[in-house]
Amino acid sequence: MSAPLPRTRHFLLTYTLAPAYLDRRPAFRAEHLALARAAAGRGELLLGGALDPAEEAVLLFAGDDAGPAEAFARADPYVANGLVSAWRVREWLTVVGEGAVNPL
């Protein structure tokens, strides 16, 4: 396992989930989770999961730029197979809590 990347910035990858997401998820879940575990093992993905109700999902990435989050979305079988209808990556300017990039 590689050493974690320096946590210089945080990025949120947000997914808008398709209406049939829960019904179609089982066919792609193992591959999706393998991708997520690999990203977590590299120190890129810190947390991820669907919101309740399952209309959106949020994944928290750390690193020097948005590249790992964007690459994750492009490689994700949920995106490739239409379980995700839209996605975007935004920088999250963290200021409070352990691990905040710009603590105040």
N, C-alpha and C positions, 0 to 999 in steps of 0.2 A: 504494500500500500504506500502511495506517495505521501509526502509531507503536505499538510494543508497549505493552501495559498495564503499569502499575507492578506489579512482581512482589511483592506484599505477602503473598500466601499461596499455598500449593500445594494442589491437589485431585486425588485419584485417582478416575477413572471406571473401574470394573471391570465387565466384561461376562462373564456366563456364556454360553458359546456352545452353540447347539443341536447335537444329534448330527449333523445333516446340513449343518453349517456349511460345511465344505470343498467339498461337492458343489454347494451352492447359491450360494456366494460369487461366482462369476464374473458372474452376472446383475446384481449390485448393486455390484460393487467399484468401478467407475469413479465412480459417484455418491457412494459412501462416501468415496473418496479425495479427490474434489473438495471435499466438506464438510470433511474433515480439513485439506486444504491451505488452505482459506479461514480456518479457525480458527487455523492456524499463522501465516498471513499477518497476522492481527490481533494476534498475540502471545499468544493464549489457550492454544493447544495447543502444548506443548513437545516431547512425545514420545508415541508410540503404537504399539501392535502386539500381535499375538497371542503367547501363550506357547506353548512347545513341550513337550508336544503341544498342539494347538489346541483346548483345552477352555475357555480363558479368554483375555481380552484386557485390557490395561491402557493407559490414556491419562492422561498427566500434564498438568494444566491449571494456569495461574497467573493470579491476579487478586485482586480485592477480596472476592469471594464465590463460591459454588458455581454461580451462575447460568449462566455460559457452559458449564460441563461438563454441567449438567442440560439446557440447551437443545440442546446437541450430541446427547445421547442421544435426546431427543424427536424430533429432525429426522433422525436416522440411518436410512437405508434398511435397514440390517441389523436394527435394532430393529423398524421398521415391518413388515418382511416375515418376522419370526420366526426370523432367523438368530441372534438374541440372545434367550435365554429369560429372563434377568433382568439388571438392572443396578443399580448404586448408586454414589453419590458420597460420598467421605469426605475430610475435611481431613487432609493429611499435614503433620505438624509437623516440617519439615526443620531439622536442626541442624548437619550436617557436610557440607562440600563447597562448591564454588563455586556460588553461587546460593542457598545455604541461607537461609531466611527468618529464622531465629533462631540464627545461628552461635554455637557455644560454643567 
